[in-house]
Amino acid sequence: MRQVVIYPGEDGYWVAECPSLPGCISQGKTREEATQNVKEAIQGYIAPLQEDGLPNPVVQPGASAATELARGEGPSSSGSPRQSICKP
């Protein structure tokens, strides 16, 4: 599993990033849609590496869940992080 950071974007969409895969970022109208979209982005990032016999970027130890950060303004303003599982 890879760690995914999910947070509300400035445009009202949710943004989802996978820090262990540089440039692997997606978004969605809902948290759930952003999570699903980033799962697809992770698969799309890793598949060509596997096809070419290249190593996958290392998964950081302890990266077993997605972390949602509520950053004040946006779809959620609870301010408390939430955890959800995100498997590619």
N, C-alpha and C positions, 0 to 999 in steps of 0.2 A: 504494500500500500504506500501511496505517496501523500505527503501533507499538501493540503489545498487550503489557501486562505480565501475566504469569501467575505466581501464587504460591500456596502451600498456605494454605488458610483454617484458622481455629480449629476448625472442625467436621469436619475430615478431607477436605473437598472442596477442589478446586482453584478458585481465583478468577481470572478474566480480566477486565482492564479496558482500555479504549481511551482513553488520556489526551486525545487530540485531540477526542473526542466526550463532553462532560460528561454524566455519569450513565450512560454506556454500559458496563455491567458484566454479567457472567454468571458461571456456575460449572458444574462438572461433577465427577463421581466420579473421573474420570481427567484427566490433562493434555490428552489428545487430545479428550475430550468437552468440556472447558472451552474449548479452542481452537475446536472446531466450533460450540459454542453462542455464543461471542462473535462469530464470523463472521456468524451469523444475526442477532445483536443489531445489528451494524454495518449490515447490509443493511436491517434494520427501522428503524434510525435515519435512514439516508440516503434511502430510498425516498420517504417523505412529503415531504421537503425538495425532492426532484427533481420530484415530482408537483405541488407548489405553486409551482414555479419559484424556489425560494429557494436561495441559495448553500450549498454544503457547507462545513463548517468546514475550514479550511486544514490540510493535512497538513504536519507538521513536517519540515523538511529532514533527510535521513538516516534517516527512519523507514521502514525497509525490511524489518524482521523483528520477530518477537515475541520479547520478552525474558522468560525465566522466572527468577524470583527465588526461591531456596530460602531461607526465613527461619527456619532452625533447626528447629523442630518441624513436623510435618505429614507428608504423604505422602512427601516427600523431604527429607533433611537433609544433602545433599552440600555445601551452602554455596556451590557454584559456579554462576554464571549459565549458562543454556543458551539457544541461539538456535534458533528455528524460524520458517519463513515463514508469514505470516498475511495472505492476500489476502481482501478482502471479496467 
